[in-house]
Amino acid sequence: MNVLCILAQSGLDAGALAVCCEGVFQKRSEARGKDILLFPVLLVLCVVPRVNFVANEGVRAALSAYGYEIVPVNSIAGWLFLVFSVLLLHSIYFKWENNGDVLSGTMAVFSLYLLVRCVCVAVLAAFGAWGGWLLFGGRVLTLLLVSLLFCTPFYGVLQQLVLTGGIAVWIVSSDIAVLLMVELTVVSFQAERFLSYSGLLTVLVLAVLLFNSILLFFHRRRLQEQKRIHMIEQYVPIVEELISQVRARQHEFQNRMLAIEAAVASAGTLEEAQREVAALTGGIVINSNDRELLSCDSKVIAGMLFGKIKQAEAAGIHMELQLHGLFKKSAVPETEWIEAIGILLDNAIEASPKGSTVYIAVRKKGTYLELLVSNPAPAMSNTEFMGLFRKGFTTKSSSEGRGYGLYNILRITERYHGKIVTRNEAVSEENYVVFGVLLP
């Protein structure tokens, strides 16, 4: 096989690997012009395992073509070189802080690449493709499929999974790659032998995928529980502070009641009694927001709201609460409600001018619970509203690390089959923009 054909195969392998690397490691909002340099580096890494040094009247290098029908290596040494080289490349190129996440991400890249590659080879062979069609067709199809995944949320989900860390993530990201590497090594990297064991390999891959699904389910539950415990530790002391304040005022209320009884008993006329009672009852009404917080069925959410009220007061913004729904009756965990409420309130506080009022309303709508946050702002069209929910979109001057709040809320509504609520509303002849969610 001539050199150009070998380089073309290596180029297709490097292209598919580069797409997988970009999808797993790079946030689209952080894409850079120099990302194109990833391809030539990977091309070199795919060519190096093919280089053989031949001693014939001197030493010369030659590119091997045998045993590369499926993957860009044909030996265990080739696997080790490619995996560790790509791992080193990831640690230098993408600059993730946690080396464990880099390792998990690298194995996720190889798991995805090898799974798609093997499936493409098996499908083409089932349709009778062989020889050059299998060599190039499988590689082209692999590149197309991993590129098409950019049009789906798949890479974002995979990246978030890698960033959660833990032994479960390491197992899930690695087991498919290890299984396929072992299988290809056993069949000596020959497509014919690989296809003869395709039935057994399919069963093993499906079993591993089922195991991964179960493992991810329990991993997700554990993360939710850890998140809930963290939120309880963070917010319950805040709402207990509110309760302590109300209890402290109970003594004042009791003293006032005794004083009112004495004033009424000693008053000579009805008018005098009214004056005395009015003077004694002044300033003892419980704040409406405190009353709403005390009626909230979730201490964690009440604590978070109390903290946001204090945050708004520090910014010179007033908040009004109307909590007419039960969060604990919702199918959505408290942690998800807290994330949605926190994002909406932070956006509203940041966008509101000093001295304005932000409204938070929670009410039952059929089998759903509706959360609405309103703040004063110029009127927006439906297109402008929905544009704010795009991943990475932000109206802030500093875009680094921004543009993911409303996108995360959109993901929550999709996960629980809810709805996004957006509209303009007139409040005291002033336009308010309303953002909210409708969740079961």
Order of alpha helices (4+ residues) and beta strands (2+ residues): alpha-alpha-beta-beta-alpha-alpha-alpha-alpha-alpha-alpha-alpha-alpha-alpha-alpha-beta-alpha-beta-beta-alpha-alpha-beta-beta
